[in-house]
Amino acid sequence: MNKQYYVATCGDDGFLKIWDFRQTTQPVFARSDHSHWVWSVRFNHFHDQLILTASSDARVLLSSAASVSSENNVESC
């Protein structure tokens, strides 16, 4: 994944979303693994397809965004 064009967001809906700056109509990746709002998201510095999220549901999760491409495919779990 080329992080140069991507930004990860999180919010009170429990979703982790990855957006491509070149096309912002919908996220290229979305997961709702948390049951409450997600207050922190970080890309792994060594493996950029791994993303860490922390939530007010008292869980910290490591997610794989290996399927992220420049196409608009939204993945839900």
C-alpha positions as CSV (number, residue, x, y, z in Angstrom):
1,M,0.0,0.0,0.0
2,N,1.4,3.4,-0.9
3,K,0.5,5.5,2.2
4,Q,1.4,8.7,0.3
5,Y,-2.2,8.9,-0.9
6,Y,-4.0,7.4,2.0
7,V,-5.4,8.7,5.3
8,A,-7.0,6.5,8.1
9,T,-9.9,7.9,10.0
10,C,-12.0,6.7,12.9
11,G,-15.0,8.0,14.8
12,D,-18.1,7.4,17.0
13,D,-19.6,4.9,14.5
14,G,-17.0,2.3,15.5
15,F,-15.5,2.3,12.0
16,L,-11.9,2.4,10.8
17,K,-11.9,3.9,7.3
18,I,-9.1,4.4,4.8
19,W,-9.5,7.2,2.2
20,D,-7.6,7.8,-1.0
21,F,-6.9,11.5,-1.4
22,R,-7.2,11.1,-5.2
23,Q,-10.8,10.0,-5.0
24,T,-12.7,11.0,-1.8
25,T,-16.3,10.0,-2.6
26,Q,-16.1,6.9,-0.5
27,P,-13.5,5.1,1.6
28,V,-11.4,2.4,-0.1
29,F,-11.5,0.3,3.1
30,A,-13.9,0.2,6.0
31,R,-14.2,-2.1,9.0
32,S,-16.5,-1.9,12.0
33,D,-14.8,-4.2,14.5
34,H,-15.4,-2.0,17.5
35,S,-18.7,-1.8,19.4
36,H,-18.1,1.8,20.5
37,W,-16.4,4.9,19.2
38,V,-12.8,4.5,17.9
39,W,-10.6,7.3,19.3
40,S,-7.2,6.4,17.9
41,V,-5.8,4.9,14.7
42,R,-2.2,4.3,13.6
43,F,-0.4,2.8,10.7
44,N,2.4,0.3,11.6
45,H,5.8,1.9,10.7
46,F,7.3,-1.3,9.5
47,H,4.3,-3.0,7.8
48,D,2.1,-0.3,6.3
49,Q,-0.8,-2.7,5.7
50,L,-1.2,-3.2,9.5
51,I,-3.3,-0.7,11.3
52,L,-3.8,-0.4,15.1
53,T,-7.1,1.0,16.5
54,A,-8.1,1.8,20.1
55,S,-11.7,2.3,21.2
56,S,-13.8,3.2,24.1
57,D,-15.1,-0.4,24.1
58,A,-11.8,-1.1,26.0
59,R,-10.2,-3.0,23.0
60,V,-7.1,-2.4,21.0
61,L,-7.2,-4.2,17.6
62,L,-4.7,-4.8,14.9
63,S,-6.3,-4.9,11.4
64,S,-4.9,-5.8,8.0
65,A,-5.6,-3.5,5.1
66,A,-3.9,-5.8,2.6
67,S,-6.8,-5.5,0.2
68,V,-6.6,-1.7,-0.1
69,S,-6.0,-0.6,-3.7
70,S,-6.8,2.5,-5.7
71,E,-10.1,1.0,-6.6
72,N,-13.2,1.8,-4.6
73,N,-13.8,-1.5,-2.8
74,V,-15.3,-1.2,0.6
75,E,-14.8,-4.2,2.9
76,S,-17.1,-4.6,5.8
77,C,-16.8,-7.1,8.7
